[in-house]
Amino acid sequence: MTTNPATEPTGPTVNLHDAPRPGRLARASTSLARLCFVVSLVVFLVGGFVIVAAQAVQIVLGDGTAVAALSERLGPPTFAVSAVCGLLAFALEYVRRGPGEEGSD
């Protein structure tokens, strides 16, 4: 029986499912990033709700200066937290899929 050298494996076969798993530090940093994402998500959603609800109440009461003051006081921290949340979401999606992988979206 003759064998075809083109179809015979020449070296060890590589199973993609046996790829190395991330180390302990990588898993810990991903878990920390997820925790920070969840905390920042909750903080910015609560901050946005407080801003909108308080402005609605103040508009009904007819206090325009309080609406502006509330926006100036609570707006910047809430927007900064939302930016952090967005960056963490981007980073976590990149880590989950890995570089160069296409999504199924």
C-alpha positions as CSV (number, residue, x, y, z in Angstrom):
1,M,0.0,0.0,0.0
2,T,1.4,3.4,-1.0
3,T,0.8,6.5,0.9
4,N,0.5,10.0,-0.4
5,P,3.0,12.3,1.4
6,A,0.8,15.3,0.7
7,T,-2.1,13.9,2.8
8,E,0.1,12.5,5.6
9,P,0.6,14.8,8.6
10,T,4.1,15.9,8.8
11,G,4.1,17.2,12.4
12,P,2.0,17.2,15.5
13,T,-1.6,18.2,14.8
14,V,-2.9,21.3,16.5
15,N,-6.4,21.3,18.0
16,L,-7.7,24.8,18.3
17,H,-9.8,23.8,21.3
18,D,-6.6,23.1,23.1
19,A,-5.4,26.7,22.9
20,P,-3.8,28.0,26.1
21,R,-6.2,29.5,28.6
22,P,-5.5,32.9,29.9
23,G,-3.4,33.1,33.1
24,R,-4.6,34.0,36.5
25,L,-3.6,37.6,36.2
26,A,-5.5,37.9,32.9
27,R,-8.7,36.4,34.4
28,A,-8.4,38.6,37.5
29,S,-8.0,41.7,35.4
30,T,-10.9,40.8,33.3
31,S,-13.0,40.2,36.4
32,L,-12.0,43.5,37.8
33,A,-12.8,45.3,34.5
34,R,-16.3,43.6,34.5
35,L,-16.9,44.7,38.1
36,C,-15.9,48.3,37.3
37,F,-18.1,48.2,34.2
38,V,-21.2,47.0,36.2
39,V,-20.5,49.6,39.0
40,S,-20.0,52.4,36.5
41,L,-23.2,51.3,34.6
42,V,-25.3,51.4,37.7
43,V,-23.8,54.8,38.8
44,F,-24.3,56.5,35.5
45,L,-27.9,55.1,35.1
46,V,-28.8,56.2,38.6
47,G,-27.2,59.6,38.0
48,G,-29.0,60.1,34.8
49,F,-32.3,59.1,36.4
50,V,-31.8,61.5,39.3
51,I,-30.9,64.4,36.9
52,V,-34.0,63.8,34.7
53,A,-36.4,63.2,37.6
54,A,-35.2,66.2,39.6
55,Q,-35.4,68.4,36.5
56,A,-38.9,67.2,35.8
57,V,-40.0,68.1,39.3
58,Q,-38.3,71.5,39.2
59,I,-39.8,72.3,35.9
60,V,-43.3,71.5,37.2
61,L,-42.5,73.7,40.2
62,G,-41.4,76.4,37.9
63,D,-37.9,76.8,39.3
64,G,-35.7,77.3,36.2
65,T,-32.6,78.3,38.1
66,A,-32.6,75.1,40.1
67,V,-32.9,73.1,36.9
68,A,-29.7,74.8,35.5
69,A,-27.9,74.4,38.8
70,L,-28.7,70.8,39.1
71,S,-27.4,70.1,35.5
72,E,-24.2,72.0,36.3
73,R,-23.7,70.1,39.5
74,L,-24.6,66.5,38.6
75,G,-24.1,66.5,34.8
76,P,-20.3,66.4,34.5
77,P,-19.7,63.5,37.0
78,T,-22.5,61.5,35.5
79,F,-21.2,62.1,32.0
80,A,-17.6,61.2,33.0
81,V,-18.8,57.9,34.6
82,S,-20.8,57.1,31.4
83,A,-17.6,57.7,29.3
84,V,-15.7,55.3,31.6
85,C,-18.5,52.7,31.3
86,G,-18.4,53.0,27.5
87,L,-14.6,52.5,27.4
88,L,-14.9,49.5,29.7
89,A,-17.7,48.0,27.5
90,F,-15.5,48.4,24.4
91,A,-12.5,46.8,26.1
92,L,-14.5,43.9,27.5
93,E,-16.0,43.2,24.1
94,Y,-12.5,43.2,22.6
95,V,-11.2,40.8,25.3
96,R,-14.2,38.5,25.0
97,R,-13.8,38.1,21.2
98,G,-10.1,38.5,21.0
99,P,-8.2,40.6,18.5
100,G,-9.0,39.9,14.8
101,E,-12.1,37.8,15.5
102,E,-15.3,38.6,13.7
103,G,-18.5,38.9,15.6
104,S,-21.7,37.1,14.7
105,D,-23.6,40.4,14.6
